[in-house]
Amino acid sequence: MKKGSSKKWTLGLLVVVMAWVLTACGGGNGNVKEAEPANAAESGGEAASKEPILIGMSTEATGDNAMNSVNLYQGVQVAVDQINAKGGIDGRLVELVVRDTEQNPTRGISIIRDFSQKEKVLAAIGGFHSTVMLAQSPIIMEEKFPFMVATSNVPASVESGMPWTFGVRMNANITAQYALKFIKEHFNTTNIAVLHENGGYGKGAAAAMTKVLEAEGLKPLAVESFDNAKDKDMTAQVNRAKEAGAEVIYLFGQGAANGYVLQAMDKLGWKVPIVGENGMANKGAQEVGKELAEGTYAIQTANFNVDQTRETAKVFLADFTAKFGHIPTTFASAAQGYDGAMMIFQAIEKAGLTGDLAKDREAIKNTLETGLGSYSGVIKDWDQAFTPDNHDAVDVNSYLMCVWKDGKLVISDKQ
Protein backbone atom coordinates (compact mmCIF):
# COMPACT_ATOMS: atom_id res chain seq x y z
CA MET A 1 0.00 0.00 0.00
CA LYS A 2 1.14 3.54 -0.67
CA LYS A 3 2.44 5.47 2.25
CA GLY A 4 1.66 9.09 2.91
CA SER A 5 0.56 11.59 5.47
CA SER A 6 -2.43 10.49 7.52
CA LYS A 7 -4.91 12.48 9.53
CA LYS A 8 -4.30 12.93 13.22
CA TRP A 9 -7.28 11.37 14.95
CA THR A 10 -8.39 12.43 18.41
CA LEU A 11 -9.85 9.01 19.11
CA GLY A 12 -7.29 6.36 19.95
CA LEU A 13 -9.15 3.51 18.28
CA LEU A 14 -9.32 5.39 15.01
CA VAL A 15 -5.56 5.82 15.02
CA VAL A 16 -5.19 2.06 15.00
CA VAL A 17 -8.03 1.20 12.65
CA MET A 18 -8.63 4.00 10.19
CA ALA A 19 -5.27 5.70 9.68
CA TRP A 20 -4.07 3.14 7.14
CA VAL A 21 -7.36 3.54 5.24
CA LEU A 22 -7.02 7.29 4.99
CA THR A 23 -3.38 7.46 3.98
CA ALA A 24 -2.45 9.62 0.99
CA CYS A 25 -5.40 11.87 1.75
CA GLY A 26 -4.02 14.69 -0.35
CA GLY A 27 -4.55 17.62 1.97
CA GLY A 28 -7.04 15.90 4.27
CA ASN A 29 -10.08 15.71 1.98
CA GLY A 30 -10.86 12.19 3.16
CA ASN A 31 -10.82 10.66 -0.34
CA VAL A 32 -8.73 7.55 -0.82
CA LYS A 33 -8.73 4.46 -2.96
CA GLU A 34 -6.78 1.58 -1.53
CA ALA A 35 -3.70 0.92 -3.64
CA GLU A 36 -4.30 -2.81 -3.28
CA PRO A 37 -6.35 -5.15 -1.09
CA ALA A 38 -4.86 -5.78 2.32
CA ASN A 39 -4.00 -9.39 1.64
CA ALA A 40 -3.22 -9.29 -2.07
CA ALA A 41 0.18 -10.84 -1.51
CA GLU A 42 -1.38 -13.99 -0.10
CA SER A 43 -4.02 -14.24 -2.82
CA GLY A 44 -1.83 -15.48 -5.65
CA GLY A 45 -0.21 -13.70 -8.54
CA GLU A 46 -2.90 -14.59 -11.08
CA ALA A 47 -5.73 -12.87 -9.17
CA ALA A 48 -3.53 -9.92 -8.23
CA SER A 49 -2.62 -9.37 -11.88
CA LYS A 50 -6.25 -9.00 -12.99
CA GLU A 51 -8.35 -5.84 -12.74
CA PRO A 52 -9.83 -5.66 -9.23
CA ILE A 53 -13.52 -5.54 -8.50
CA LEU A 54 -14.16 -2.10 -7.03
CA ILE A 55 -16.64 -1.78 -4.16
CA GLY A 56 -17.37 1.66 -2.75
CA MET A 57 -17.61 2.31 0.97
CA SER A 58 -19.24 5.47 2.27
CA THR A 59 -18.48 5.88 5.95
CA GLU A 60 -18.03 8.41 8.76
CA ALA A 61 -14.35 8.35 9.72
CA THR A 62 -14.56 11.81 11.28
CA GLY A 63 -17.12 13.49 13.53
CA ASP A 64 -19.00 12.36 16.63
CA ASN A 65 -20.14 9.10 14.97
CA ALA A 66 -16.66 7.97 13.98
CA MET A 67 -16.21 5.61 16.92
CA ASN A 68 -19.44 3.82 16.01
CA SER A 69 -19.03 3.67 12.25
CA VAL A 70 -15.52 2.26 12.49
CA ASN A 71 -17.11 -1.08 13.44
CA LEU A 72 -19.04 -1.06 10.19
CA TYR A 73 -15.81 -0.54 8.26
CA GLN A 74 -14.06 -3.29 10.19
CA GLY A 75 -16.82 -5.80 9.50
CA VAL A 76 -16.67 -5.04 5.78
CA GLN A 77 -12.89 -5.32 5.74
CA VAL A 78 -13.01 -8.79 7.30
CA ALA A 79 -15.40 -9.86 4.53
CA VAL A 80 -13.05 -8.45 1.87
CA ASP A 81 -10.06 -10.23 3.40
CA GLN A 82 -11.89 -13.56 3.50
CA ILE A 83 -12.97 -13.30 -0.13
CA ASN A 84 -9.52 -12.28 -1.31
CA ALA A 85 -7.85 -15.05 0.70
CA LYS A 86 -9.86 -17.47 -1.48
CA GLY A 87 -8.64 -15.81 -4.67
CA GLY A 88 -11.35 -13.19 -4.98
CA ILE A 89 -14.39 -13.52 -7.25
CA ASP A 90 -13.82 -15.24 -10.57
CA GLY A 91 -10.10 -14.75 -10.10
CA ARG A 92 -10.38 -11.01 -9.38
CA LEU A 93 -9.56 -9.47 -6.02
CA VAL A 94 -12.01 -7.15 -4.30
CA GLU A 95 -10.77 -3.62 -3.63
CA LEU A 96 -12.53 -1.15 -1.36
CA VAL A 97 -12.83 2.49 -2.40
CA VAL A 98 -13.29 4.17 0.98
CA ARG A 99 -14.73 7.67 1.35
CA ASP A 100 -15.36 9.71 4.49
CA THR A 101 -18.62 11.69 4.36
CA GLU A 102 -17.55 13.72 7.41
CA GLN A 103 -21.25 13.53 8.39
CA ASN A 104 -21.97 16.09 5.68
CA PRO A 105 -24.98 15.31 3.41
CA THR A 106 -23.62 17.46 0.57
CA ARG A 107 -20.32 15.62 0.68
CA GLY A 108 -22.22 12.34 0.88
CA ILE A 109 -24.00 13.16 -2.37
CA SER A 110 -20.70 14.00 -4.07
CA ILE A 111 -19.28 10.67 -2.95
CA ILE A 112 -22.16 8.79 -4.57
CA ARG A 113 -21.63 10.70 -7.83
CA ASP A 114 -17.91 9.92 -7.68
CA PHE A 115 -18.52 6.24 -6.97
CA SER A 116 -20.71 5.99 -10.04
CA GLN A 117 -18.99 8.25 -12.54
CA LYS A 118 -15.30 8.49 -11.55
CA GLU A 119 -14.40 5.33 -9.62
CA LYS A 120 -16.97 3.26 -11.52
CA VAL A 121 -17.64 0.91 -8.61
CA LEU A 122 -19.83 -2.13 -9.18
CA ALA A 123 -21.69 -1.66 -5.91
CA ALA A 124 -21.22 0.08 -2.57
CA ILE A 125 -21.89 -0.33 1.13
CA GLY A 126 -22.11 2.03 4.09
CA GLY A 127 -24.80 4.30 5.43
CA PHE A 128 -24.02 4.79 9.11
CA HIS A 129 -25.07 8.44 9.47
CA SER A 130 -28.80 8.51 8.78
CA THR A 131 -29.04 12.17 7.73
CA VAL A 132 -26.31 11.58 5.14
CA MET A 133 -27.95 8.34 3.99
CA LEU A 134 -31.26 10.11 3.42
CA ALA A 135 -29.49 12.57 1.13
CA GLN A 136 -27.60 9.83 -0.69
CA SER A 137 -30.53 7.47 -1.37
CA PRO A 138 -32.22 9.39 -4.22
CA ILE A 139 -28.81 9.99 -5.83
CA ILE A 140 -28.09 6.26 -5.70
CA MET A 141 -31.39 5.74 -7.52
CA GLU A 142 -30.33 8.28 -10.17
CA GLU A 143 -26.89 6.71 -10.62
CA LYS A 144 -28.26 3.16 -10.64
CA PHE A 145 -25.81 1.02 -8.75
CA PRO A 146 -26.56 -1.35 -5.84
CA PHE A 147 -25.92 0.12 -2.39
CA MET A 148 -26.07 -1.92 0.82
CA VAL A 149 -27.28 0.15 3.79
CA ALA A 150 -25.61 -1.60 6.71
CA THR A 151 -26.60 0.55 9.68
CA SER A 152 -28.75 3.65 8.99
CA ASN A 153 -32.15 2.94 10.54
CA VAL A 154 -34.29 5.45 8.58
CA PRO A 155 -36.94 3.46 6.66
CA ALA A 156 -37.05 5.89 3.73
CA SER A 157 -33.42 5.22 2.82
CA VAL A 158 -34.44 1.78 1.53
CA GLU A 159 -38.21 1.98 1.27
CA SER A 160 -40.25 4.67 -0.53
CA GLY A 161 -39.49 3.53 -4.06
CA MET A 162 -35.72 3.14 -3.70
CA PRO A 163 -34.97 0.20 -6.04
CA TRP A 164 -31.16 0.35 -5.79
CA THR A 165 -30.72 0.40 -2.00
CA PHE A 166 -30.82 -2.75 0.12
CA GLY A 167 -30.77 -2.95 3.89
CA VAL A 168 -28.96 -5.22 6.30
CA ARG A 169 -29.74 -2.79 9.07
CA MET A 170 -32.22 -2.33 11.91
CA ASN A 171 -35.07 -0.56 10.11
CA ALA A 172 -36.62 1.84 12.66
CA ASN A 173 -40.16 0.66 11.87
CA ILE A 174 -39.27 -2.99 12.51
CA THR A 175 -37.22 -2.08 15.58
CA ALA A 176 -40.15 -0.18 17.08
CA GLN A 177 -42.44 -3.18 16.57
CA TYR A 178 -39.93 -5.42 18.32
CA ALA A 179 -39.34 -2.90 21.12
CA LEU A 180 -43.03 -2.30 21.84
CA LYS A 181 -43.69 -6.04 22.07
CA PHE A 182 -40.69 -6.41 24.41
CA ILE A 183 -41.81 -3.50 26.61
CA LYS A 184 -45.37 -4.77 26.90
CA GLU A 185 -44.29 -8.33 27.72
CA HIS A 186 -41.53 -7.55 30.22
CA PHE A 187 -42.54 -4.20 31.75
CA ASN A 188 -46.32 -4.52 31.39
CA THR A 189 -46.81 -0.95 30.16
CA THR A 190 -47.28 1.18 27.07
CA ASN A 191 -46.51 4.43 28.90
CA ILE A 192 -43.46 5.25 26.82
CA ALA A 193 -41.47 8.46 26.43
CA VAL A 194 -39.22 8.83 23.40
CA LEU A 195 -35.98 10.76 23.85
CA HIS A 196 -33.98 11.14 20.66
CA GLU A 197 -31.16 13.00 18.97
CA ASN A 198 -32.39 15.53 16.41
CA GLY A 199 -30.82 13.92 13.31
CA GLY A 200 -32.17 11.26 10.99
CA TYR A 201 -31.33 8.41 13.38
CA GLY A 202 -33.33 9.79 16.28
CA LYS A 203 -36.16 11.29 14.25
CA GLY A 204 -36.64 7.99 12.42
CA ALA A 205 -36.88 6.12 15.72
CA ALA A 206 -39.32 8.65 17.22
CA ALA A 207 -41.58 8.54 14.15
CA ALA A 208 -41.50 4.74 14.12
CA MET A 209 -42.43 4.33 17.79
CA THR A 210 -45.18 6.92 17.40
CA LYS A 211 -46.50 4.96 14.40
CA VAL A 212 -46.60 1.57 16.13
CA LEU A 213 -48.27 3.07 19.21
CA GLU A 214 -50.86 4.84 17.06
CA ALA A 215 -51.68 1.50 15.41
CA GLU A 216 -52.86 0.37 18.87
CA GLY A 217 -54.77 3.59 19.56
CA LEU A 218 -51.98 4.95 21.77
CA LYS A 219 -49.32 7.64 21.62
CA PRO A 220 -46.01 8.40 23.35
CA LEU A 221 -46.48 10.24 26.63
CA ALA A 222 -43.62 12.54 25.64
CA VAL A 223 -41.32 13.01 22.66
CA GLU A 224 -38.19 15.01 23.49
CA SER A 225 -35.16 15.78 21.31
CA PHE A 226 -31.58 16.91 21.89
CA ASP A 227 -28.46 17.83 19.95
CA ASN A 228 -26.31 14.72 20.14
CA ALA A 229 -23.03 16.60 19.64
CA LYS A 230 -23.67 19.62 21.86
CA ASP A 231 -26.22 18.97 24.60
CA LYS A 232 -24.86 17.68 27.89
CA ASP A 233 -27.60 18.73 30.29
CA MET A 234 -30.74 16.72 29.51
CA THR A 235 -32.56 17.66 32.72
CA ALA A 236 -35.38 19.58 31.03
CA GLN A 237 -36.16 16.82 28.51
CA VAL A 238 -36.00 14.09 31.14
CA ASN A 239 -38.15 16.04 33.59
CA ARG A 240 -40.89 16.51 30.99
CA ALA A 241 -40.88 12.76 30.36
CA LYS A 242 -41.07 12.11 34.10
CA GLU A 243 -43.90 14.61 34.62
CA ALA A 244 -45.83 13.02 31.75
CA GLY A 245 -45.90 9.74 33.68
CA ALA A 246 -43.58 7.68 31.45
CA GLU A 247 -42.74 4.22 32.76
CA VAL A 248 -40.19 3.35 30.04
CA ILE A 249 -37.81 5.51 27.99
CA TYR A 250 -37.19 4.65 24.35
CA LEU A 251 -33.77 6.28 23.97
CA PHE A 252 -32.15 7.03 20.63
CA GLY A 253 -29.06 9.15 21.09
CA GLN A 254 -25.53 8.18 20.16
CA GLY A 255 -23.14 7.02 22.87
CA ALA A 256 -22.17 9.75 25.31
CA ALA A 257 -25.43 11.67 24.82
CA ASN A 258 -27.31 8.69 26.24
CA GLY A 259 -25.01 8.83 29.25
CA TYR A 260 -26.04 12.45 29.83
CA VAL A 261 -29.69 11.32 29.83
CA LEU A 262 -28.79 8.79 32.52
CA GLN A 263 -27.10 11.54 34.55
CA ALA A 264 -30.22 13.71 34.27
CA MET A 265 -32.43 10.86 35.44
CA ASP A 266 -30.17 10.31 38.44
CA LYS A 267 -30.22 14.02 39.23
CA LEU A 268 -34.04 13.92 39.28
CA GLY A 269 -34.11 10.71 41.32
CA TRP A 270 -36.02 8.92 38.59
CA LYS A 271 -35.34 5.36 37.49
CA VAL A 272 -37.36 3.55 34.84
CA PRO A 273 -36.30 0.96 32.22
CA ILE A 274 -34.42 2.29 29.20
CA VAL A 275 -34.56 0.57 25.82
CA GLY A 276 -32.35 1.70 22.94
CA GLU A 277 -30.49 0.35 19.96
CA ASN A 278 -26.98 0.91 18.53
CA GLY A 279 -26.63 4.20 20.38
CA MET A 280 -27.10 2.41 23.71
CA ALA A 281 -24.70 -0.34 22.64
CA ASN A 282 -21.95 2.21 22.11
CA LYS A 283 -19.51 2.29 25.03
CA GLY A 284 -19.89 6.06 25.27
CA ALA A 285 -23.19 5.56 27.07
CA GLN A 286 -21.49 3.35 29.63
CA GLU A 287 -18.39 5.53 29.94
CA VAL A 288 -20.43 8.67 30.67
CA GLY A 289 -23.27 7.03 32.55
CA LYS A 290 -20.92 4.65 34.41
CA GLU A 291 -22.89 2.60 36.97
CA LEU A 292 -26.10 4.33 35.84
CA ALA A 293 -25.91 2.36 32.57
CA GLU A 294 -26.23 -0.91 34.49
CA GLY A 295 -29.43 -2.66 33.42
CA THR A 296 -30.14 -0.53 30.37
CA TYR A 297 -31.15 -2.37 27.21
CA ALA A 298 -29.70 -2.24 23.70
CA ILE A 299 -31.32 -3.96 20.73
CA GLN A 300 -28.71 -5.65 18.55
CA THR A 301 -28.45 -8.27 15.80
CA ALA A 302 -25.38 -9.98 17.33
CA ASN A 303 -23.43 -10.19 20.56
CA PHE A 304 -19.71 -11.02 20.67
CA ASN A 305 -19.32 -11.12 24.45
CA VAL A 306 -20.59 -14.71 24.45
CA ASP A 307 -19.46 -17.92 22.79
CA GLN A 308 -20.72 -17.96 19.21
CA THR A 309 -22.99 -20.83 18.19
CA ARG A 310 -23.11 -20.08 14.45
CA GLU A 311 -20.11 -21.30 12.44
CA THR A 312 -19.99 -18.14 10.30
CA ALA A 313 -19.98 -16.03 13.46
CA LYS A 314 -17.16 -18.09 14.98
CA VAL A 315 -14.95 -17.61 11.92
CA PHE A 316 -15.87 -13.93 11.64
CA LEU A 317 -15.03 -13.23 15.28
CA ALA A 318 -11.72 -15.11 15.07
CA ASP A 319 -10.69 -13.22 11.93
CA PHE A 320 -11.88 -9.89 13.32
CA THR A 321 -9.95 -10.36 16.56
CA ALA A 322 -6.81 -11.49 14.73
CA LYS A 323 -6.90 -8.44 12.46
CA PHE A 324 -7.86 -5.71 14.93
CA GLY A 325 -6.72 -7.11 18.27
CA HIS A 326 -10.14 -6.90 19.96
CA ILE A 327 -13.76 -7.91 19.49
CA PRO A 328 -16.15 -5.42 17.85
CA THR A 329 -17.15 -2.53 20.09
CA THR A 330 -20.57 -2.03 18.47
CA PHE A 331 -21.78 -5.52 17.68
CA ALA A 332 -24.60 -4.85 15.22
CA SER A 333 -22.53 -2.49 13.06
CA ALA A 334 -19.75 -5.04 12.60
CA ALA A 335 -22.10 -7.98 11.97
CA GLN A 336 -24.31 -6.05 9.55
CA GLY A 337 -21.30 -4.67 7.68
CA TYR A 338 -19.91 -8.17 7.24
CA ASP A 339 -23.18 -9.81 6.20
CA GLY A 340 -24.06 -6.94 3.87
CA ALA A 341 -20.69 -7.14 2.14
CA MET A 342 -20.89 -10.91 1.80
CA MET A 343 -24.33 -10.65 0.22
CA ILE A 344 -22.92 -8.23 -2.35
CA PHE A 345 -20.04 -10.60 -3.12
CA GLN A 346 -22.41 -13.58 -3.44
CA ALA A 347 -24.62 -11.57 -5.79
CA ILE A 348 -21.62 -10.60 -7.95
CA GLU A 349 -20.48 -14.20 -8.17
CA LYS A 350 -23.96 -15.48 -9.06
CA ALA A 351 -24.70 -12.70 -11.54
CA GLY A 352 -21.42 -13.06 -13.41
CA LEU A 353 -19.65 -10.04 -14.89
CA THR A 354 -19.72 -9.08 -18.56
CA GLY A 355 -17.55 -5.96 -18.41
CA ASP A 356 -20.50 -3.71 -19.28
CA LEU A 357 -20.74 -1.66 -16.08
CA ALA A 358 -24.40 -0.64 -16.41
CA LYS A 359 -25.51 -4.18 -17.25
CA ASP A 360 -23.40 -5.69 -14.47
CA ARG A 361 -24.81 -3.28 -11.89
CA GLU A 362 -28.35 -4.13 -12.93
CA ALA A 363 -27.58 -7.85 -12.90
CA ILE A 364 -26.26 -7.56 -9.34
CA LYS A 365 -29.40 -5.65 -8.29
CA ASN A 366 -31.65 -8.27 -9.88
CA THR A 367 -29.67 -11.09 -8.30
CA LEU A 368 -30.00 -9.52 -4.86
CA GLU A 369 -33.76 -9.27 -5.38
CA THR A 370 -34.51 -12.69 -6.78
CA GLY A 371 -31.45 -14.88 -7.24
CA LEU A 372 -29.22 -14.48 -4.20
CA GLY A 373 -30.31 -17.81 -2.76
CA SER A 374 -29.41 -19.05 0.69
CA TYR A 375 -26.78 -17.25 2.73
CA SER A 376 -25.55 -18.26 6.18
CA GLY A 377 -24.43 -15.11 7.95
CA VAL A 378 -23.19 -13.87 11.28
CA ILE A 379 -26.69 -12.66 12.16
CA LYS A 380 -28.82 -15.57 10.86
CA ASP A 381 -29.52 -17.87 7.91
CA TRP A 382 -31.45 -16.45 4.98
CA ASP A 383 -33.17 -18.48 2.26
CA GLN A 384 -33.56 -15.35 0.11
CA ALA A 385 -32.73 -12.16 1.97
CA PHE A 386 -34.54 -9.77 -0.38
CA THR A 387 -37.47 -9.70 -2.77
CA PRO A 388 -38.53 -7.11 -5.36
CA ASP A 389 -41.04 -5.80 -2.79
CA ASN A 390 -38.83 -6.03 0.31
CA HIS A 391 -35.26 -4.73 0.36
CA ASP A 392 -34.78 -5.13 4.12
CA ALA A 393 -33.11 -8.37 5.17
CA VAL A 394 -33.40 -7.82 8.92
CA ASP A 395 -36.82 -8.64 10.42
CA VAL A 396 -38.14 -8.94 13.98
CA ASN A 397 -36.73 -12.48 14.17
CA SER A 398 -33.23 -11.12 13.57
CA TYR A 399 -33.10 -9.08 16.79
CA LEU A 400 -31.33 -9.87 20.03
CA MET A 401 -32.04 -7.93 23.21
CA CYS A 402 -28.86 -7.11 25.09
CA VAL A 403 -28.29 -5.48 28.47
CA TRP A 404 -25.40 -3.73 30.20
CA LYS A 405 -24.13 -5.85 33.10
CA ASP A 406 -20.90 -5.26 35.05
CA GLY A 407 -19.64 -2.95 32.33
CA LYS A 408 -20.26 -5.45 29.51
CA LEU A 409 -23.06 -5.70 26.98
CA VAL A 410 -24.42 -9.23 27.31
CA ILE A 411 -27.47 -11.10 26.03
CA SER A 412 -30.46 -10.37 28.24
CA ASP A 413 -32.45 -13.11 29.93
CA LYS A 414 -35.48 -11.21 28.63
CA GLN A 415 -36.06 -11.77 24.91
LUMMILUM-369330 format. One line per 3 residues: number of its first residue (from 1); their letters; for each residue z, x, y of C-alpha. Coordinates in pm, whole numbers, plus 50000, padded with zeros to 5 digits. Example, Ala and Ser with C-alpha at 12.3 -4.5 7.8 and 13.67 -1.06 7.14 Angstrom:
REM LUMMILUM-369330
1	AS	50780,51230,49550 | 50714,51367,49894
REM end
This chain:
REM LUMMILUM-369330
1	MKK	50000,50000,50000 | 49933,50114,50354 | 50225,50244,50547
4	GSS	50291,50166,50909 | 50547,50056,51159 | 50752,49757,51049
7	KKW	50953,49509,51248 | 51322,49570,51293 | 51495,49272,51137
10	TLG	51841,49161,51243 | 51911,49015,50901 | 51995,49271,50636
13	LLV	51828,49085,50351 | 51501,49068,50539 | 51502,49444,50582
16	VVM	51500,49481,50206 | 51265,49197,50120 | 51019,49137,50400
19	AWV	50968,49473,50570 | 50714,49593,50314 | 50524,49264,50354
22	LTA	50499,49298,50729 | 50398,49662,50746 | 50099,49755,50962
25	CGG	50175,49460,51187 | 49965,49598,51469 | 50197,49545,51762
28	GNG	50427,49296,51590 | 50198,48992,51571 | 50316,48914,51219
31	NVK	49966,48918,51066 | 49918,49127,50755 | 49704,49127,50446
34	EAE	49847,49322,50158 | 49636,49630,50092 | 49672,49570,49719
37	PAN	49891,49365,49485 | 50232,49514,49422 | 50164,49600,49061
40	AAE	49793,49678,49071 | 49849,50018,48916 | 49990,49862,48601
43	SGG	49718,49598,48576 | 49435,49817,48452 | 49146,49979,48630
46	EAA	48892,49710,48541 | 49083,49427,48713 | 49177,49647,49008
49	SKE	48812,49738,49063 | 48701,49375,49100 | 48726,49165,49416
52	PIL	49077,49017,49434 | 49150,48648,49446 | 49297,48584,49790
55	IGM	49584,48336,49822 | 49725,48263,50166 | 50097,48239,50231
58	STE	50227,48076,50547 | 50595,48152,50588 | 50876,48197,50841
61	ATG	50972,48565,50835 | 51128,48544,51181 | 51353,48288,51349
64	DNA	51663,48100,51236 | 51497,47986,50910 | 51398,48334,50797
67	MNS	51692,48379,50561 | 51601,48056,50382 | 51225,48097,50367
70	VNL	51249,48448,50226 | 51344,48289,49892 | 51019,48096,49894
73	YQG	50826,48419,49946 | 51019,48594,49671 | 50950,48318,49420
76	VQV	50578,48333,49496 | 50574,48711,49468 | 50730,48699,49121
79	AVD	50453,48460,49014 | 50187,48695,49155 | 50340,48994,48977
82	QIN	50350,48811,48644 | 49987,48703,48670 | 49869,49048,48772
85	AKG	50070,49215,48495 | 49852,49014,48253 | 49533,49136,48419
88	GID	49502,48865,48681 | 49275,48561,48648 | 48943,48618,48476
91	GRL	48990,48990,48525 | 49062,48962,48899 | 49398,49044,49053
94	VEL	49570,48799,49285 | 49637,48923,49638 | 49864,48747,49885
97	VVR	49760,48717,50249 | 50098,48671,50417 | 50135,48527,50767
100	DTE	50449,48464,50971 | 50436,48138,51169 | 50741,48245,51372
103	QNP	50839,47875,51353 | 50568,47803,51609 | 50341,47502,51531
106	TRG	50057,47638,51746 | 50068,47968,51562 | 50088,47778,51234
109	ISI	49763,47600,51316 | 49593,47930,51400 | 49705,48072,51067
112	IRD	49543,47784,50879 | 49217,47837,51070 | 49232,48209,50992
115	FSQ	49303,48148,50624 | 48996,47929,50599 | 48746,48101,50825
118	KEK	48845,48470,50849 | 49038,48560,50533 | 48848,48303,50326
121	VLA	49139,48236,50091 | 49082,48017,49787 | 49409,47831,49834
124	AIG	49743,47878,50008 | 50113,47811,49967 | 50409,47789,50203
127	GFH	50543,47520,50430 | 50911,47598,50479 | 50947,47493,50844
130	STV	50878,47120,50851 | 50773,47096,51217 | 50514,47369,51158
133	MLA	50399,47205,50834 | 50342,46874,51011 | 50113,47051,51257
136	QSP	49931,47240,50983 | 49863,46947,50747 | 49578,46778,50939
139	IIM	49417,47119,50999 | 49430,47191,50626 | 49248,46861,50574
142	EEK	48983,46967,50828 | 48938,47311,50671 | 48936,47174,50316
145	FPF	49125,47419,50102 | 49416,47344,49865 | 49761,47408,50012
148	MVA	50082,47393,49808 | 50379,47272,50015 | 50671,47439,49840
151	TSN	50968,47340,50055 | 50899,47125,50365 | 51054,46785,50294
154	VPA	50858,46571,50545 | 50666,46306,50346 | 50373,46295,50589
157	SVE	50282,46658,50522 | 50153,46556,50178 | 50127,46179,50198
160	SGM	49947,45975,50467 | 49594,46051,50353 | 49630,46428,50314
163	PWT	49396,46503,50020 | 49421,46884,50035 | 49800,46928,50040
166	FGV	50012,46918,49725 | 50389,46923,49705 | 50630,47104,49478
169	RMN	50907,47026,49721 | 51191,46778,49767 | 51011,46493,49944
172	ANI	51266,46338,50184 | 51187,45984,50066 | 51251,46073,49701
175	TAQ	51558,46278,49792 | 51708,45985,49982 | 51657,45756,49682
178	YAL	51832,46007,49458 | 52112,46066,49710 | 52184,45697,49770
181	KFI	52207,45631,49396 | 52441,45931,49359 | 52661,45819,49650
184	KEH	52690,45463,49523 | 52772,45571,49167 | 53022,45847,49245
187	FNT	53175,45746,49580 | 53139,45368,49548 | 53016,45319,49905
190	TNI	52707,45272,50118 | 52890,45349,50443 | 52682,45654,50525
193	AVL	52643,45853,50846 | 52340,46078,50883 | 52385,46402,51076
196	HEN	52066,46602,51114 | 51897,46884,51300 | 51641,46761,51553
199	GGY	51331,46918,51392 | 51099,46783,51126 | 51338,46867,50841
202	GKG	51628,46667,50979 | 51425,46384,51129 | 51242,46336,50799
205	AAA	51572,46312,50612 | 51722,46068,50865 | 51415,45842,50854
208	AMT	51412,45850,50474 | 51779,45757,50433 | 51740,45482,50692
211	KVL	51440,45350,50496 | 51613,45340,50157 | 51921,45173,50307
214	EAE	51706,44914,50484 | 51541,44832,50150 | 51887,44714,50037
217	GLK	51956,44523,50359 | 52177,44802,50495 | 52162,45068,50764
220	PLA	52335,45399,50840 | 52663,45352,51024 | 52564,45638,51254
223	VES	52266,45868,51301 | 52349,46181,51501 | 52131,46484,51578
226	FDN	52189,46842,51691 | 51995,47154,51783 | 52014,47369,51472
229	AKD	51964,47697,51660 | 52186,47633,51962 | 52460,47378,51897
232	KDM	52789,47514,51768 | 53029,47240,51873 | 52951,46926,51672
235	TAQ	53272,46744,51766 | 53103,46462,51958 | 52851,46384,51682
238	VNR	53114,46400,51409 | 53359,46185,51604 | 53099,45911,51651
241	AKE	53036,45912,51276 | 53410,45893,51211 | 53462,45610,51461
244	AGA	53175,45417,51302 | 53368,45410,50974 | 53145,45642,50768
247	EVI	53276,45726,50422 | 53004,45981,50335 | 52799,46219,50551
250	YLF	52435,46281,50465 | 52397,46623,50628 | 52063,46785,50703
253	GQG	52109,47094,50915 | 52016,47447,50818 | 52287,47686,50702
256	AAN	52531,47783,50975 | 52482,47457,51167 | 52624,47269,50869
259	GYV	52925,47499,50883 | 52983,47396,51245 | 52983,47031,51132
262	LQA	53252,47121,50879 | 53455,47290,51154 | 53427,46978,51371
265	MDK	53544,46757,51086 | 53844,46983,51031 | 53923,46978,51402
268	LGW	53928,46596,51392 | 54132,46589,51071 | 53859,46398,50892
271	KVP	53749,46466,50536 | 53484,46264,50355 | 53222,46370,50096
274	IVG	52920,46558,50229 | 52582,46544,50057 | 52294,46765,50170
277	ENG	51996,46951,50035 | 51853,47302,50091 | 52038,47337,50420
280	MAN	52371,47290,50241 | 52264,47530,49966 | 52211,47805,50221
283	KGA	52503,48049,50229 | 52527,48011,50606 | 52707,47681,50556
286	QEV	52963,47851,50335 | 52994,48161,50553 | 53067,47957,50867
289	GKE	53255,47673,50703 | 53441,47908,50465 | 53697,47711,50260
292	LAE	53584,47390,50433 | 53257,47409,50236 | 53449,47377,49909
295	GTY	53342,47057,49734 | 53037,46986,49947 | 52721,46885,49763
298	AIQ	52370,47030,49776 | 52073,46868,49604 | 51855,47129,49435
301	TAN	51580,47155,49173 | 51733,47462,49002 | 52056,47657,48981
304	FNV	52067,48029,48898 | 52445,48068,48888 | 52445,47941,48529
307	DQT	52279,48054,48208 | 51921,47928,48204 | 51819,47701,47917
310	RET	51445,47689,47992 | 51244,47989,47870 | 51030,48001,48186
313	AKV	51346,48002,48397 | 51498,48284,48191 | 51192,48505,48239
316	FLA	51164,48413,48607 | 51528,48497,48677 | 51507,48828,48489
319	DFT	51193,48931,48678 | 51332,48812,49011 | 51656,49005,48964
322	AKF	51473,49319,48851 | 51246,49310,49156 | 51493,49214,49429
325	GHI	51827,49328,49289 | 51996,48986,49310 | 51949,48624,49209
328	PTT	51785,48385,49458 | 52009,48285,49747 | 51847,47943,49797
331	FAS	51768,47822,49448 | 51522,47540,49515 | 51306,47747,49751
334	AAQ	51260,48025,49496 | 51197,47790,49202 | 50955,47569,49395
337	GYD	50768,47870,49533 | 50724,48009,49183 | 50620,47682,49019
340	GAM	50387,47594,49306 | 50214,47931,49286 | 50180,47911,48909
343	MIF	50022,47567,48935 | 49765,47708,49177 | 49688,47996,48940
346	QAI	49656,47759,48642 | 49421,47538,48843 | 49205,47838,48940
349	EKA	49183,47952,48580 | 49094,47604,48452 | 48846,47530,48730
352	GLT	48659,47858,48694 | 48511,48035,48996 | 48144,48028,49092
355	GDL	48159,48245,49404 | 48072,47950,49629 | 48392,47926,49834
358	AKD	48359,47560,49936 | 48275,47449,49582 | 48553,47660,49431
361	REA	48811,47519,49672 | 48707,47165,49587 | 48710,47242,49215
364	IKN	49066,47374,49244 | 49171,47060,49435 | 49012,46835,49173
367	TLE	49170,47033,48891 | 49514,47000,49048 | 49462,46624,49073
370	TGL	49322,46549,48731 | 49276,46855,48512 | 49580,47078,48552
373	GSY	49724,46969,48219 | 50069,47059,48095 | 50273,47322,48275
376	SGV	50618,47445,48174 | 50795,47557,48489 | 51128,47681,48613
379	IKD	51216,47331,48734 | 51086,47118,48443 | 50791,47048,48213
382	WDQ	50498,46855,48355 | 50226,46683,48152 | 50011,46644,48465
385	AFT	50197,46727,48784 | 49962,46546,49023 | 49723,46253,49030
388	PDN	49464,46147,49289 | 49721,45896,49420 | 50031,46117,49397
391	HDA	50036,46474,49527 | 50412,46522,49487 | 50517,46689,49163
394	VDV	50892,46660,49218 | 51042,46318,49136 | 51398,46186,49106
397	NSY	51417,46327,48752 | 51357,46677,48888 | 51679,46690,49092
400	LMC	52003,46867,49013 | 52321,46796,49207 | 52509,47114,49289
403	VWK	52847,47171,49452 | 53020,47460,49627 | 53310,47587,49415
406	DGK	53505,47910,49474 | 53233,48036,49705 | 52951,47974,49455
409	LVI	52698,47694,49430 | 52731,47558,49077 | 52603,47253,48890
412	SDK	52824,46954,48963 | 52993,46755,48689 | 52863,46452,48879
415	Q	52491,46394,48823
REM end
